[in-house]
Amino acid sequence: MDNHEQFTRRWTEAQPIVAGYINAVVADFQEAEDLLQNVAVILLRKFPEYDAQRPFVAWAIGIAKRELLMARRHHARNFLCYQADLLERISEAYQELAPEFEDRSRALRDCLRSVKGRAGELLRLRYEESLKPNAIATRVGIAVVAVRVMLSRTRATLRECIERKLKLQKVRP
């Protein structure tokens, strides 16, 4: 497996966690997206320096933390969002919880494979296309309340599936 493929695999797993970390600190959605993109570019550029003995997520969060601190300098007017001690605590928490996030993310991907038919279509419209229930109802031709109920039931089923997979994972050595 070449470096590019290794990076892509690791970043695909780490990206939701790094995005969550950035979004926990940055209130502006577009600014958070821009920072996430910058972090991805830096990680790709520095990937040859990455020590594979360390968790990739921890390394990525460290890079994200540095980017956030640099953004803090550029946006001093938004001081509350970028307090260094707060960044440090959030960074530590994300690094500590990263393995759990990775396990949950992997379980979610596995569970999503079992969602088929209308439920799968509604999830795709809601989370990939970011449509609101009203827009989904219009698109698929069902009542808004039916969309909300089906999404709620599907999320509950996914949550149960994830919890089952995580329990099984803890039982296996």
C-alpha positions as CSV (number, residue, x, y, z in Angstrom):
1,M,0.0,0.0,0.0
2,D,1.5,3.3,-1.0
3,N,1.7,6.5,1.2
4,H,-1.2,8.1,-0.6
5,E,-3.5,5.1,0.0
6,Q,-2.3,4.8,3.7
7,F,-3.0,8.5,4.3
8,T,-6.5,8.3,2.6
9,R,-7.5,5.3,4.8
10,R,-6.3,6.9,8.0
11,W,-7.8,10.3,7.2
12,T,-11.1,8.8,6.3
13,E,-11.4,7.3,9.7
14,A,-10.0,10.4,11.6
15,Q,-11.8,13.1,9.7
16,P,-15.1,12.9,11.6
17,I,-13.3,13.1,14.9
18,V,-11.1,16.0,13.8
19,A,-14.2,17.8,12.4
20,G,-15.9,17.3,15.7
21,Y,-13.0,18.7,17.6
22,I,-12.8,21.8,15.4
23,N,-16.6,22.3,15.5
24,A,-16.5,22.1,19.3
25,V,-14.2,25.1,19.3
26,V,-15.2,27.2,16.3
27,A,-18.8,28.5,16.2
28,D,-18.8,29.6,12.5
29,F,-19.6,26.6,10.3
30,Q,-17.7,27.9,7.2
31,E,-14.6,28.8,9.3
32,A,-14.6,25.3,10.8
33,E,-14.9,23.8,7.3
34,D,-12.0,25.9,6.1
35,L,-9.9,24.9,9.1
36,L,-10.7,21.2,8.5
37,Q,-9.6,21.6,4.9
38,N,-6.3,23.3,5.9
39,V,-5.7,20.5,8.4
40,A,-6.2,17.8,5.8
41,V,-3.8,19.5,3.4
42,I,-1.2,19.9,6.1
43,L,-1.6,16.2,7.2
44,L,-1.2,15.1,3.6
45,R,1.9,17.2,3.2
46,K,3.4,16.0,6.5
47,F,2.3,12.4,6.2
48,P,5.9,11.2,5.4
49,E,6.9,12.5,8.9
50,Y,4.0,10.7,10.6
51,D,5.2,8.0,13.2
52,A,3.0,5.0,12.6
53,Q,3.6,3.9,16.2
54,R,1.4,6.8,17.4
55,P,-2.4,7.0,16.9
56,F,-3.1,8.9,13.7
57,V,-6.1,10.7,15.3
58,A,-3.9,12.1,18.1
59,W,-1.4,13.3,15.5
60,A,-4.2,14.9,13.4
61,I,-5.7,16.6,16.5
62,G,-2.3,18.0,17.4
63,I,-2.1,19.5,13.9
64,A,-5.6,20.8,14.2
65,K,-4.8,22.4,17.5
66,R,-1.9,24.2,16.0
67,E,-4.1,25.5,13.2
68,L,-6.7,26.6,15.6
69,L,-4.1,28.5,17.6
70,M,-2.9,30.2,14.4
71,A,-6.5,31.1,13.5
72,R,-6.8,32.5,17.0
73,R,-4.1,35.0,16.2
74,H,-5.9,36.0,13.0
75,H,-9.2,36.4,14.7
76,A,-8.3,38.0,18.0
77,R,-11.7,39.7,18.0
78,N,-13.3,36.3,18.6
79,F,-11.1,35.6,21.6
80,L,-13.7,33.5,23.5
81,C,-13.8,30.8,20.8
82,Y,-10.0,30.4,20.8
83,Q,-8.8,30.5,24.4
84,A,-5.6,28.5,24.6
85,D,-6.4,26.7,27.8
86,L,-9.8,25.8,26.5
87,L,-8.2,24.5,23.3
88,E,-5.8,22.4,25.3
89,R,-8.5,20.8,27.4
90,I,-10.7,20.0,24.4
91,S,-7.7,18.7,22.5
92,E,-6.8,16.4,25.4
93,A,-10.4,15.2,25.7
94,Y,-10.6,14.4,22.0
95,Q,-7.3,12.5,22.1
96,E,-8.4,10.5,25.1
97,L,-11.8,9.7,23.5
98,A,-10.4,9.1,20.0
99,P,-10.3,5.3,20.2
100,E,-14.0,5.2,21.3
101,F,-14.9,7.6,18.4
102,E,-13.1,5.4,16.0
103,D,-14.9,2.3,17.2
104,R,-18.3,4.1,17.1
105,S,-17.6,5.4,13.6
106,R,-16.6,1.9,12.4
107,A,-19.7,0.4,14.0
108,L,-21.9,3.1,12.4
109,R,-20.5,2.4,8.9
110,D,-21.1,-1.3,9.4
111,C,-24.7,-0.7,10.7
112,L,-25.4,1.7,7.8
113,R,-24.8,-1.0,5.3
114,S,-27.9,-2.8,6.6
115,V,-30.2,0.1,6.1
116,K,-32.0,-0.4,2.8
117,G,-35.0,0.9,0.9
118,R,-36.9,4.0,1.9
119,A,-35.1,4.3,5.3
120,G,-31.8,4.3,3.5
121,E,-33.0,6.9,1.1
122,L,-34.3,9.2,3.8
123,L,-31.0,8.9,5.7
124,R,-29.1,9.8,2.6
125,L,-31.3,12.8,1.8
126,R,-31.0,14.0,5.5
127,Y,-27.3,13.5,6.1
128,E,-25.6,13.5,2.7
129,E,-27.7,16.1,1.1
130,S,-28.5,18.0,4.4
131,L,-32.2,18.3,3.5
132,K,-34.7,19.1,6.2
133,P,-37.7,16.8,6.8
134,N,-40.0,19.2,4.9
135,A,-37.8,19.1,1.8
136,I,-37.4,15.3,2.1
137,A,-41.2,14.9,2.3
138,T,-41.6,17.0,-0.9
139,R,-38.9,15.1,-2.7
140,V,-40.1,11.6,-1.9
141,G,-43.8,12.4,-1.8
142,I,-44.8,11.4,1.7
143,A,-46.0,13.4,4.7
144,V,-43.5,15.3,6.8
145,V,-44.6,13.5,10.0
146,A,-43.9,10.1,8.2
147,V,-40.4,11.4,7.3
148,R,-39.7,12.4,10.9
149,V,-41.0,9.1,12.3
150,M,-39.0,7.0,9.9
151,L,-35.8,9.0,10.5
152,S,-36.4,8.7,14.3
153,R,-37.0,4.9,14.1
154,T,-34.0,4.4,11.8
155,R,-31.7,6.4,14.1
156,A,-32.9,4.3,17.1
157,T,-32.2,1.1,15.1
158,L,-28.8,2.4,14.2
159,R,-28.1,3.4,17.8
160,E,-29.0,-0.2,19.0
161,C,-26.9,-1.8,16.2
162,I,-23.9,0.4,17.2
163,E,-24.3,-0.5,20.9
164,R,-24.5,-4.2,20.0
165,K,-21.4,-4.1,17.9
166,L,-19.5,-2.2,20.6
167,K,-20.5,-4.7,23.2
168,L,-19.4,-7.6,21.0
169,Q,-16.1,-5.8,20.4
170,K,-15.5,-5.5,24.1
171,V,-16.2,-9.2,24.6
172,R,-13.8,-10.3,21.9
173,P,-10.1,-10.3,22.9
